[in-house]
Amino acid sequence: MDKPELIDRLTTIFRATFDADSLVLTDELTANDVDNWDSLTHMILISEIEKGLDIKFKLKELNKMKNVGALIEIITSKIN
């Protein structure tokens, strides 16, 4: 899966999780930039990403996710 396809799939997951149809993902996007992105919605988001992409994150990987760019890097390492 290439990066544009991954971003499309993640955008769908993010928009559904946060009920925000106009949400645009960028590498720099963080929880501070999205309304209602708290600890509970973060765990829901991670769960939806795992289900949607058929992957599992390790705790140490979750701790490295400082922004969407880091999330994409971790996912890319898992699916390639």
Phi and psi restraints in degrees (range 20) as a CNS / XPLOR table:
assign (resid 1 and name C) (resid 2 and name N)
       (resid 2 and name CA) (resid 2 and name C) 1.0 -85.2 20.0 2
assign (resid 2 and name N) (resid 2 and name CA)
       (resid 2 and name C) (resid 3 and name N) 1.0 168.9 20.0 2
assign (resid 2 and name C) (resid 3 and name N)
       (resid 3 and name CA) (resid 3 and name C) 1.0 -61.0 20.0 2
assign (resid 3 and name N) (resid 3 and name CA)
       (resid 3 and name C) (resid 4 and name N) 1.0 -44.6 20.0 2
assign (resid 3 and name C) (resid 4 and name N)
       (resid 4 and name CA) (resid 4 and name C) 1.0 -60.0 20.0 2
assign (resid 4 and name N) (resid 4 and name CA)
       (resid 4 and name C) (resid 5 and name N) 1.0 -39.0 20.0 2
assign (resid 4 and name C) (resid 5 and name N)
       (resid 5 and name CA) (resid 5 and name C) 1.0 -66.7 20.0 2
assign (resid 5 and name N) (resid 5 and name CA)
       (resid 5 and name C) (resid 6 and name N) 1.0 -41.4 20.0 2
assign (resid 5 and name C) (resid 6 and name N)
       (resid 6 and name CA) (resid 6 and name C) 1.0 -62.5 20.0 2
assign (resid 6 and name N) (resid 6 and name CA)
       (resid 6 and name C) (resid 7 and name N) 1.0 -44.0 20.0 2
assign (resid 6 and name C) (resid 7 and name N)
       (resid 7 and name CA) (resid 7 and name C) 1.0 -62.6 20.0 2
assign (resid 7 and name N) (resid 7 and name CA)
       (resid 7 and name C) (resid 8 and name N) 1.0 -39.4 20.0 2
assign (resid 7 and name C) (resid 8 and name N)
       (resid 8 and name CA) (resid 8 and name C) 1.0 -60.5 20.0 2
assign (resid 8 and name N) (resid 8 and name CA)
       (resid 8 and name C) (resid 9 and name N) 1.0 -45.8 20.0 2
assign (resid 8 and name C) (resid 9 and name N)
       (resid 9 and name CA) (resid 9 and name C) 1.0 -66.6 20.0 2
assign (resid 9 and name N) (resid 9 and name CA)
       (resid 9 and name C) (resid 10 and name N) 1.0 -41.3 20.0 2
assign (resid 9 and name C) (resid 10 and name N)
       (resid 10 and name CA) (resid 10 and name C) 1.0 -66.3 20.0 2
assign (resid 10 and name N) (resid 10 and name CA)
       (resid 10 and name C) (resid 11 and name N) 1.0 -38.2 20.0 2
assign (resid 10 and name C) (resid 11 and name N)
       (resid 11 and name CA) (resid 11 and name C) 1.0 -59.2 20.0 2
assign (resid 11 and name N) (resid 11 and name CA)
       (resid 11 and name C) (resid 12 and name N) 1.0 -43.3 20.0 2
assign (resid 11 and name C) (resid 12 and name N)
       (resid 12 and name CA) (resid 12 and name C) 1.0 -60.2 20.0 2
assign (resid 12 and name N) (resid 12 and name CA)
       (resid 12 and name C) (resid 13 and name N) 1.0 -44.4 20.0 2
assign (resid 12 and name C) (resid 13 and name N)
       (resid 13 and name CA) (resid 13 and name C) 1.0 -66.2 20.0 2
assign (resid 13 and name N) (resid 13 and name CA)
       (resid 13 and name C) (resid 14 and name N) 1.0 -46.3 20.0 2
assign (resid 13 and name C) (resid 14 and name N)
       (resid 14 and name CA) (resid 14 and name C) 1.0 -61.4 20.0 2
assign (resid 14 and name N) (resid 14 and name CA)
       (resid 14 and name C) (resid 15 and name N) 1.0 -46.8 20.0 2
assign (resid 14 and name C) (resid 15 and name N)
       (resid 15 and name CA) (resid 15 and name C) 1.0 -61.9 20.0 2
assign (resid 15 and name N) (resid 15 and name CA)
       (resid 15 and name C) (resid 16 and name N) 1.0 -39.6 20.0 2
assign (resid 15 and name C) (resid 16 and name N)
       (resid 16 and name CA) (resid 16 and name C) 1.0 -69.3 20.0 2
assign (resid 16 and name N) (resid 16 and name CA)
       (resid 16 and name C) (resid 17 and name N) 1.0 -42.6 20.0 2
assign (resid 16 and name C) (resid 17 and name N)
       (resid 17 and name CA) (resid 17 and name C) 1.0 -64.5 20.0 2
assign (resid 17 and name N) (resid 17 and name CA)
       (resid 17 and name C) (resid 18 and name N) 1.0 -42.8 20.0 2
assign (resid 17 and name C) (resid 18 and name N)
       (resid 18 and name CA) (resid 18 and name C) 1.0 -98.3 20.0 2
assign (resid 18 and name N) (resid 18 and name CA)
       (resid 18 and name C) (resid 19 and name N) 1.0 3.2 20.0 2
assign (resid 18 and name C) (resid 19 and name N)
       (resid 19 and name CA) (resid 19 and name C) 1.0 48.9 20.0 2
assign (resid 19 and name N) (resid 19 and name CA)
       (resid 19 and name C) (resid 20 and name N) 1.0 50.9 20.0 2
assign (resid 19 and name C) (resid 20 and name N)
       (resid 20 and name CA) (resid 20 and name C) 1.0 -134.5 20.0 2
assign (resid 20 and name N) (resid 20 and name CA)
       (resid 20 and name C) (resid 21 and name N) 1.0 91.5 20.0 2
assign (resid 20 and name C) (resid 21 and name N)
       (resid 21 and name CA) (resid 21 and name C) 1.0 -65.1 20.0 2
assign (resid 21 and name N) (resid 21 and name CA)
       (resid 21 and name C) (resid 22 and name N) 1.0 -18.6 20.0 2
assign (resid 21 and name C) (resid 22 and name N)
       (resid 22 and name CA) (resid 22 and name C) 1.0 -100.4 20.0 2
assign (resid 22 and name N) (resid 22 and name CA)
       (resid 22 and name C) (resid 23 and name N) 1.0 5.8 20.0 2
assign (resid 22 and name C) (resid 23 and name N)
       (resid 23 and name CA) (resid 23 and name C) 1.0 -63.6 20.0 2
assign (resid 23 and name N) (resid 23 and name CA)
       (resid 23 and name C) (resid 24 and name N) 1.0 128.8 20.0 2
assign (resid 23 and name C) (resid 24 and name N)
       (resid 24 and name CA) (resid 24 and name C) 1.0 -116.5 20.0 2
assign (resid 24 and name N) (resid 24 and name CA)
       (resid 24 and name C) (resid 25 and name N) 1.0 125.4 20.0 2
assign (resid 24 and name C) (resid 25 and name N)
       (resid 25 and name CA) (resid 25 and name C) 1.0 -83.8 20.0 2
assign (resid 25 and name N) (resid 25 and name CA)
       (resid 25 and name C) (resid 26 and name N) 1.0 134.9 20.0 2
assign (resid 25 and name C) (resid 26 and name N)
       (resid 26 and name CA) (resid 26 and name C) 1.0 -131.3 20.0 2
assign (resid 26 and name N) (resid 26 and name CA)
       (resid 26 and name C) (resid 27 and name N) 1.0 161.4 20.0 2
assign (resid 26 and name C) (resid 27 and name N)
       (resid 27 and name CA) (resid 27 and name C) 1.0 -60.5 20.0 2
assign (resid 27 and name N) (resid 27 and name CA)
       (resid 27 and name C) (resid 28 and name N) 1.0 -30.3 20.0 2
assign (resid 27 and name C) (resid 28 and name N)
       (resid 28 and name CA) (resid 28 and name C) 1.0 -86.9 20.0 2
assign (resid 28 and name N) (resid 28 and name CA)
       (resid 28 and name C) (resid 29 and name N) 1.0 -7.6 20.0 2
assign (resid 28 and name C) (resid 29 and name N)
       (resid 29 and name CA) (resid 29 and name C) 1.0 -61.7 20.0 2
assign (resid 29 and name N) (resid 29 and name CA)
       (resid 29 and name C) (resid 30 and name N) 1.0 132.6 20.0 2
assign (resid 29 and name C) (resid 30 and name N)
       (resid 30 and name CA) (resid 30 and name C) 1.0 -130.1 20.0 2
assign (resid 30 and name N) (resid 30 and name CA)
       (resid 30 and name C) (resid 31 and name N) 1.0 176.3 20.0 2
assign (resid 30 and name C) (resid 31 and name N)
       (resid 31 and name CA) (resid 31 and name C) 1.0 -60.6 20.0 2
assign (resid 31 and name N) (resid 31 and name CA)
       (resid 31 and name C) (resid 32 and name N) 1.0 -29.8 20.0 2
assign (resid 31 and name C) (resid 32 and name N)
       (resid 32 and name CA) (resid 32 and name C) 1.0 -66.0 20.0 2
assign (resid 32 and name N) (resid 32 and name CA)
       (resid 32 and name C) (resid 33 and name N) 1.0 -19.4 20.0 2
assign (resid 32 and name C) (resid 33 and name N)
       (resid 33 and name CA) (resid 33 and name C) 1.0 -92.3 20.0 2
assign (resid 33 and name N) (resid 33 and name CA)
       (resid 33 and name C) (resid 34 and name N) 1.0 -8.0 20.0 2
assign (resid 33 and name C) (resid 34 and name N)
       (resid 34 and name CA) (resid 34 and name C) 1.0 -121.7 20.0 2
assign (resid 34 and name N) (resid 34 and name CA)
       (resid 34 and name C) (resid 35 and name N) 1.0 125.4 20.0 2
assign (resid 34 and name C) (resid 35 and name N)
       (resid 35 and name CA) (resid 35 and name C) 1.0 -60.4 20.0 2
assign (resid 35 and name N) (resid 35 and name CA)
       (resid 35 and name C) (resid 36 and name N) 1.0 140.6 20.0 2
assign (resid 35 and name C) (resid 36 and name N)
       (resid 36 and name CA) (resid 36 and name C) 1.0 69.8 20.0 2
assign (resid 36 and name N) (resid 36 and name CA)
       (resid 36 and name C) (resid 37 and name N) 1.0 12.8 20.0 2
assign (resid 36 and name C) (resid 37 and name N)
       (resid 37 and name CA) (resid 37 and name C) 1.0 -87.8 20.0 2
assign (resid 37 and name N) (resid 37 and name CA)
       (resid 37 and name C) (resid 38 and name N) 1.0 91.8 20.0 2
assign (resid 37 and name C) (resid 38 and name N)
       (resid 38 and name CA) (resid 38 and name C) 1.0 -116.7 20.0 2
assign (resid 38 and name N) (resid 38 and name CA)
       (resid 38 and name C) (resid 39 and name N) 1.0 -171.3 20.0 2
assign (resid 38 and name C) (resid 39 and name N)
       (resid 39 and name CA) (resid 39 and name C) 1.0 -63.1 20.0 2
assign (resid 39 and name N) (resid 39 and name CA)
       (resid 39 and name C) (resid 40 and name N) 1.0 -37.6 20.0 2
assign (resid 39 and name C) (resid 40 and name N)
       (resid 40 and name CA) (resid 40 and name C) 1.0 -68.1 20.0 2
assign (resid 40 and name N) (resid 40 and name CA)
       (resid 40 and name C) (resid 41 and name N) 1.0 -48.5 20.0 2
assign (resid 40 and name C) (resid 41 and name N)
       (resid 41 and name CA) (resid 41 and name C) 1.0 -67.4 20.0 2
assign (resid 41 and name N) (resid 41 and name CA)
       (resid 41 and name C) (resid 42 and name N) 1.0 -27.1 20.0 2
assign (resid 41 and name C) (resid 42 and name N)
       (resid 42 and name CA) (resid 42 and name C) 1.0 -64.0 20.0 2
assign (resid 42 and name N) (resid 42 and name CA)
       (resid 42 and name C) (resid 43 and name N) 1.0 -44.7 20.0 2
assign (resid 42 and name C) (resid 43 and name N)
       (resid 43 and name CA) (resid 43 and name C) 1.0 -66.9 20.0 2
assign (resid 43 and name N) (resid 43 and name CA)
       (resid 43 and name C) (resid 44 and name N) 1.0 -36.8 20.0 2
assign (resid 43 and name C) (resid 44 and name N)
       (resid 44 and name CA) (resid 44 and name C) 1.0 -63.2 20.0 2
assign (resid 44 and name N) (resid 44 and name CA)
       (resid 44 and name C) (resid 45 and name N) 1.0 -44.0 20.0 2
assign (resid 44 and name C) (resid 45 and name N)
       (resid 45 and name CA) (resid 45 and name C) 1.0 -59.6 20.0 2
assign (resid 45 and name N) (resid 45 and name CA)
       (resid 45 and name C) (resid 46 and name N) 1.0 -48.2 20.0 2
assign (resid 45 and name C) (resid 46 and name N)
       (resid 46 and name CA) (resid 46 and name C) 1.0 -60.2 20.0 2
assign (resid 46 and name N) (resid 46 and name CA)
       (resid 46 and name C) (resid 47 and name N) 1.0 -43.8 20.0 2
assign (resid 46 and name C) (resid 47 and name N)
       (resid 47 and name CA) (resid 47 and name C) 1.0 -60.7 20.0 2
assign (resid 47 and name N) (resid 47 and name CA)
       (resid 47 and name C) (resid 48 and name N) 1.0 -43.8 20.0 2
assign (resid 47 and name C) (resid 48 and name N)
       (resid 48 and name CA) (resid 48 and name C) 1.0 -66.4 20.0 2
assign (resid 48 and name N) (resid 48 and name CA)
       (resid 48 and name C) (resid 49 and name N) 1.0 -37.6 20.0 2
assign (resid 48 and name C) (resid 49 and name N)
       (resid 49 and name CA) (resid 49 and name C) 1.0 -65.2 20.0 2
assign (resid 49 and name N) (resid 49 and name CA)
       (resid 49 and name C) (resid 50 and name N) 1.0 -44.8 20.0 2
assign (resid 49 and name C) (resid 50 and name N)
       (resid 50 and name CA) (resid 50 and name C) 1.0 -59.6 20.0 2
assign (resid 50 and name N) (resid 50 and name CA)
       (resid 50 and name C) (resid 51 and name N) 1.0 -44.9 20.0 2
assign (resid 50 and name C) (resid 51 and name N)
       (resid 51 and name CA) (resid 51 and name C) 1.0 -67.7 20.0 2
assign (resid 51 and name N) (resid 51 and name CA)
       (resid 51 and name C) (resid 52 and name N) 1.0 -45.5 20.0 2
assign (resid 51 and name C) (resid 52 and name N)
       (resid 52 and name CA) (resid 52 and name C) 1.0 -67.9 20.0 2
assign (resid 52 and name N) (resid 52 and name CA)
       (resid 52 and name C) (resid 53 and name N) 1.0 -29.4 20.0 2
assign (resid 52 and name C) (resid 53 and name N)
       (resid 53 and name CA) (resid 53 and name C) 1.0 -109.9 20.0 2
assign (resid 53 and name N) (resid 53 and name CA)
       (resid 53 and name C) (resid 54 and name N) 1.0 1.2 20.0 2
assign (resid 53 and name C) (resid 54 and name N)
       (resid 54 and name CA) (resid 54 and name C) 1.0 54.8 20.0 2
assign (resid 54 and name N) (resid 54 and name CA)
       (resid 54 and name C) (resid 55 and name N) 1.0 52.5 20.0 2
assign (resid 54 and name C) (resid 55 and name N)
       (resid 55 and name CA) (resid 55 and name C) 1.0 -133.2 20.0 2
assign (resid 55 and name N) (resid 55 and name CA)
       (resid 55 and name C) (resid 56 and name N) 1.0 168.1 20.0 2
assign (resid 55 and name C) (resid 56 and name N)
       (resid 56 and name CA) (resid 56 and name C) 1.0 -132.4 20.0 2
assign (resid 56 and name N) (resid 56 and name CA)
       (resid 56 and name C) (resid 57 and name N) 1.0 134.2 20.0 2
assign (resid 56 and name C) (resid 57 and name N)
       (resid 57 and name CA) (resid 57 and name C) 1.0 -94.3 20.0 2
assign (resid 57 and name N) (resid 57 and name CA)
       (resid 57 and name C) (resid 58 and name N) 1.0 146.2 20.0 2
assign (resid 57 and name C) (resid 58 and name N)
       (resid 58 and name CA) (resid 58 and name C) 1.0 -92.3 20.0 2
assign (resid 58 and name N) (resid 58 and name CA)
       (resid 58 and name C) (resid 59 and name N) 1.0 156.8 20.0 2
assign (resid 58 and name C) (resid 59 and name N)
       (resid 59 and name CA) (resid 59 and name C) 1.0 -55.9 20.0 2
assign (resid 59 and name N) (resid 59 and name CA)
       (resid 59 and name C) (resid 60 and name N) 1.0 -42.5 20.0 2
assign (resid 59 and name C) (resid 60 and name N)
       (resid 60 and name CA) (resid 60 and name C) 1.0 -65.8 20.0 2
assign (resid 60 and name N) (resid 60 and name CA)
       (resid 60 and name C) (resid 61 and name N) 1.0 -28.7 20.0 2
assign (resid 60 and name C) (resid 61 and name N)
       (resid 61 and name CA) (resid 61 and name C) 1.0 -70.9 20.0 2
assign (resid 61 and name N) (resid 61 and name CA)
       (resid 61 and name C) (resid 62 and name N) 1.0 -40.1 20.0 2
assign (resid 61 and name C) (resid 62 and name N)
       (resid 62 and name CA) (resid 62 and name C) 1.0 -60.7 20.0 2
assign (resid 62 and name N) (resid 62 and name CA)
       (resid 62 and name C) (resid 63 and name N) 1.0 -36.7 20.0 2
assign (resid 62 and name C) (resid 63 and name N)
       (resid 63 and name CA) (resid 63 and name C) 1.0 -69.5 20.0 2
assign (resid 63 and name N) (resid 63 and name CA)
       (resid 63 and name C) (resid 64 and name N) 1.0 -21.3 20.0 2
assign (resid 63 and name C) (resid 64 and name N)
       (resid 64 and name CA) (resid 64 and name C) 1.0 -87.0 20.0 2
assign (resid 64 and name N) (resid 64 and name CA)
       (resid 64 and name C) (resid 65 and name N) 1.0 -7.3 20.0 2
assign (resid 64 and name C) (resid 65 and name N)
       (resid 65 and name CA) (resid 65 and name C) 1.0 -82.4 20.0 2
assign (resid 65 and name N) (resid 65 and name CA)
       (resid 65 and name C) (resid 66 and name N) 1.0 85.5 20.0 2
assign (resid 65 and name C) (resid 66 and name N)
       (resid 66 and name CA) (resid 66 and name C) 1.0 -88.5 20.0 2
assign (resid 66 and name N) (resid 66 and name CA)
       (resid 66 and name C) (resid 67 and name N) 1.0 -21.0 20.0 2
assign (resid 66 and name C) (resid 67 and name N)
       (resid 67 and name CA) (resid 67 and name C) 1.0 -159.8 20.0 2
assign (resid 67 and name N) (resid 67 and name CA)
       (resid 67 and name C) (resid 68 and name N) 1.0 177.9 20.0 2
assign (resid 67 and name C) (resid 68 and name N)
       (resid 68 and name CA) (resid 68 and name C) 1.0 -64.6 20.0 2
assign (resid 68 and name N) (resid 68 and name CA)
       (resid 68 and name C) (resid 69 and name N) 1.0 -34.1 20.0 2
assign (resid 68 and name C) (resid 69 and name N)
       (resid 69 and name CA) (resid 69 and name C) 1.0 -59.0 20.0 2
assign (resid 69 and name N) (resid 69 and name CA)
       (resid 69 and name C) (resid 70 and name N) 1.0 -44.2 20.0 2
assign (resid 69 and name C) (resid 70 and name N)
       (resid 70 and name CA) (resid 70 and name C) 1.0 -65.4 20.0 2
assign (resid 70 and name N) (resid 70 and name CA)
       (resid 70 and name C) (resid 71 and name N) 1.0 -39.1 20.0 2
assign (resid 70 and name C) (resid 71 and name N)
       (resid 71 and name CA) (resid 71 and name C) 1.0 -58.9 20.0 2
assign (resid 71 and name N) (resid 71 and name CA)
       (resid 71 and name C) (resid 72 and name N) 1.0 -46.7 20.0 2
assign (resid 71 and name C) (resid 72 and name N)
       (resid 72 and name CA) (resid 72 and name C) 1.0 -62.5 20.0 2
assign (resid 72 and name N) (resid 72 and name CA)
       (resid 72 and name C) (resid 73 and name N) 1.0 -41.4 20.0 2
assign (resid 72 and name C) (resid 73 and name N)
       (resid 73 and name CA) (resid 73 and name C) 1.0 -60.9 20.0 2
assign (resid 73 and name N) (resid 73 and name CA)
       (resid 73 and name C) (resid 74 and name N) 1.0 -43.8 20.0 2
assign (resid 73 and name C) (resid 74 and name N)
       (resid 74 and name CA) (resid 74 and name C) 1.0 -65.7 20.0 2
assign (resid 74 and name N) (resid 74 and name CA)
       (resid 74 and name C) (resid 75 and name N) 1.0 -44.2 20.0 2
assign (resid 74 and name C) (resid 75 and name N)
       (resid 75 and name CA) (resid 75 and name C) 1.0 -62.9 20.0 2
assign (resid 75 and name N) (resid 75 and name CA)
       (resid 75 and name C) (resid 76 and name N) 1.0 -44.3 20.0 2
assign (resid 75 and name C) (resid 76 and name N)
       (resid 76 and name CA) (resid 76 and name C) 1.0 -59.2 20.0 2
assign (resid 76 and name N) (resid 76 and name CA)
       (resid 76 and name C) (resid 77 and name N) 1.0 -40.3 20.0 2
assign (resid 76 and name C) (resid 77 and name N)
       (resid 77 and name CA) (resid 77 and name C) 1.0 -65.9 20.0 2
assign (resid 77 and name N) (resid 77 and name CA)
       (resid 77 and name C) (resid 78 and name N) 1.0 -27.0 20.0 2
assign (resid 77 and name C) (resid 78 and name N)
       (resid 78 and name CA) (resid 78 and name C) 1.0 -82.8 20.0 2
assign (resid 78 and name N) (resid 78 and name CA)
       (resid 78 and name C) (resid 79 and name N) 1.0 -32.9 20.0 2
assign (resid 78 and name C) (resid 79 and name N)
       (resid 79 and name CA) (resid 79 and name C) 1.0 -98.3 20.0 2
assign (resid 79 and name N) (resid 79 and name CA)
       (resid 79 and name C) (resid 80 and name N) 1.0 -8.8 20.0 2
